[in-house]
Amino acid sequence: MPKYLFKVAYSAEAFRGLMKEGAANRAGFIEKLTANLGGQMEGFYFAFGPTDVFAFADLPNDTTAAALAMAVGAAGIGIETVKLLTPAEADEARAIDTGYRAPGA
């Protein structure tokens, strides 16, 4: 199953909701939502800095990941989705001869 990293930046309204609901409850909600989409949450972490949440999830496909990101974004919350590769997938990609050459080489 493909793996994704979601980098989430909360709005002021989202922080108000988090303060009311609680961090553990929010993480639990997202874990259940991911399961309902046929996936599995691998990790959900709050952070300092411009990214407030880092969430790692296995989801069935890119379309499902996009649906989740669109739903979060439509709620006014900033989200960046990164598709992750396993080492085996990276090795598979490494083995493909693309024919690329650097400019001027």
C-alpha positions as CSV (number, residue, x, y, z in Angstrom):
1,M,0.0,0.0,0.0
2,P,1.4,3.4,-0.9
3,K,2.8,5.6,2.0
4,Y,2.2,9.3,2.4
5,L,3.4,12.1,4.6
6,F,0.9,14.8,5.4
7,K,2.3,18.1,6.6
8,V,-0.4,20.1,8.2
9,A,-0.5,23.8,9.1
10,Y,-3.3,24.7,11.4
11,S,-5.3,27.9,11.0
12,A,-6.3,29.9,14.1
13,E,-9.8,28.3,13.9
14,A,-8.2,24.8,13.8
15,F,-6.2,25.6,16.9
16,R,-9.3,26.8,18.7
17,G,-10.9,23.4,17.8
18,L,-7.8,21.5,19.0
19,M,-7.9,23.4,22.3
20,K,-11.5,22.4,22.8
21,E,-11.3,18.8,21.5
22,G,-7.8,17.8,22.7
23,A,-4.8,16.6,20.8
24,A,-5.3,12.9,21.6
25,N,-8.9,13.0,20.5
26,R,-7.9,14.7,17.2
27,A,-5.2,12.1,16.5
28,G,-7.7,9.3,17.3
29,F,-10.3,10.9,14.9
30,I,-7.7,11.0,12.1
31,E,-6.7,7.4,12.8
32,K,-10.3,6.2,12.5
33,L,-10.9,8.3,9.4
34,T,-7.8,6.8,7.8
35,A,-9.1,3.3,8.6
36,N,-12.5,4.1,7.1
37,L,-10.7,5.0,3.9
38,G,-9.1,1.6,3.8
39,G,-5.7,2.8,5.2
40,Q,-3.7,2.7,8.3
41,M,-2.1,5.6,10.3
42,E,1.6,4.9,11.0
43,G,2.2,8.1,13.0
44,F,0.7,11.4,14.0
45,Y,2.9,14.0,15.6
46,F,2.4,17.6,16.7
47,A,5.4,19.8,16.0
48,F,6.9,23.3,16.5
49,G,7.5,25.5,13.5
50,P,5.6,26.1,10.3
51,T,4.2,22.6,10.2
52,D,1.9,21.8,13.1
53,V,1.3,18.2,12.4
54,F,3.2,15.4,10.6
55,A,1.0,12.4,9.8
56,F,2.3,9.2,8.2
57,A,-0.3,6.9,6.6
58,D,-0.7,4.0,4.3
59,L,-3.6,4.6,1.9
60,P,-5.0,2.5,-0.9
61,N,-3.9,4.9,-3.7
62,D,-3.2,8.4,-4.8
63,T,-6.9,9.2,-5.3
64,T,-7.7,8.4,-1.7
65,A,-4.8,10.5,-0.5
66,A,-6.0,13.4,-2.7
67,A,-9.5,13.1,-1.4
68,L,-8.2,13.3,2.2
69,A,-6.0,16.3,1.4
70,M,-8.9,18.1,-0.4
71,A,-11.2,17.5,2.5
72,V,-8.6,18.9,5.0
73,G,-7.8,21.8,2.7
74,A,-11.5,22.7,2.2
75,A,-11.8,23.1,5.9
76,G,-9.3,26.0,5.7
77,I,-6.3,24.0,7.0
78,G,-3.0,24.1,5.1
79,I,-1.9,20.6,3.9
80,E,1.0,19.3,1.8
81,T,1.0,15.7,0.7
82,V,4.2,13.9,0.1
83,K,4.2,10.4,-1.5
84,L,6.9,8.3,0.1
85,L,9.0,5.5,-1.4
86,T,10.2,2.4,0.3
87,P,13.9,1.5,-0.1
88,A,12.8,-1.2,-2.5
89,E,10.8,1.3,-4.6
90,A,13.8,3.6,-4.7
91,D,16.1,0.8,-5.9
92,E,13.5,-0.1,-8.6
93,A,13.6,3.6,-9.7
94,R,17.4,3.7,-9.6
95,A,17.5,0.7,-11.9
96,I,15.6,2.5,-14.7
97,D,17.9,3.9,-17.3
98,T,16.3,7.2,-18.2
99,G,18.9,8.4,-20.6
100,Y,19.2,11.7,-18.8
101,R,22.5,13.7,-18.9
102,A,23.4,16.9,-17.1
103,P,23.4,20.2,-19.1
104,G,26.7,20.5,-20.9
105,A,27.9,17.0,-20.1
